[in-house]
């Protein structure tokens, strides 16, 4: 997916990339996995130009038939990209938004545009599906009468929520600084690369980075999606990013690697050489450092039939499943399994098997499988794809005195930390 950016945004990003050369930190290059000097924190609480970059976040995971909307304070509604005011109000009580033949119906009002922007006078003010967001919210009418909601805001405000959404306060300041720098780099690299579908840059889910907004409703409770502590972390690291060979790169990260991170190229086609497989004993406190799961063999068989059918292959009754390549305790490649139905033998990677069966039950693609009495038993390690920064590992490194710079350079081998102005 390739988003289309305005000329102004493109020029802004070119300026940011140029800043990598003009304003690097001045420390000498340390070894890839040890001994770097601490990263110097930004002395000013003002956000850098980098953190003022506009980012567009899809806050509905997919286009929806209906969304819930409310606005706490004065606002205007305009066509996206236009200063023309279609409607204004002092506040908007909770109502439903649906698509019409020519645009949108918001409560009792109809708007004959397919791209609508809600611009509040003060921020935060706009609620979408129980989440309150800073900045503006855009509504896009999609084919089939569905709606996509996109939050448009400065990168620094976005990161203030991402830090708390991805990593709790209890993980410690240095781990959370590393998280902020990795998240900033990830977001700017996505914008630079031009992914998306033209209307947004990233998702608000773990498909990109978890982003809960300012606050959100959970039943009758309101829970914080950001905090003064997370905003302070963003200010202290403002503009700081990871580079490899002078360029931004996709700083993948996951919850817990389970003892060894994964070679990036084994999972992601755009992984750079900095995403090496490294040992990690720092995430042992993670609940999912090791895990087990049991699934009925018949359920896995049904999922395999559906998957192979979508691939134009035939698969019948599952006879055996066994590991044929890769290692479950090292991260140089993702394990691969051979499945037999008595007539044929097919191969499937553990990552694909996990996606087809259940990512909420199989927490990572690093597992072994044994069968007993019609049940498949999975023994696994870690939570997520295990590429790049291990979040629980960052916590563990922080607890033994490692700085955010040391943490980042451990998981992103050979990377530099620079500050964009």
Protein Blocks (a to p, Z undefined) as FASTA:
>chain_A
ZZdddfklmmmmmmmmmmmmmmgcfbdcddfkgoiacddddfbfbdcfklmpccdddfbf
bacfbdcdddedddddddehiabdfbdcfbdcdddddddfklccehjbccdbfbdcdddf
bdcfbdgehiacehjddddddehhiacddddddfklmmmmmmmmmocfknojklmmmmmm
mmmmmmmmmmmnopajhjambdcbfklcgcebjbdcehjbccdfbdfklmmmmmmmgoia
cdeehiacdddddfbeohpacdfklmmmkbcfklccdddfklmmpmklpccddddfklmm
mmmmmmmmmnopacdddfbdcdfedjfkbckbccdddddehjaccdddfklmmmmmomml
mmbfcdcdddeehiacdddededjhpajafklmmmmmmnopafklmmmmmmghiacdddZ
Z
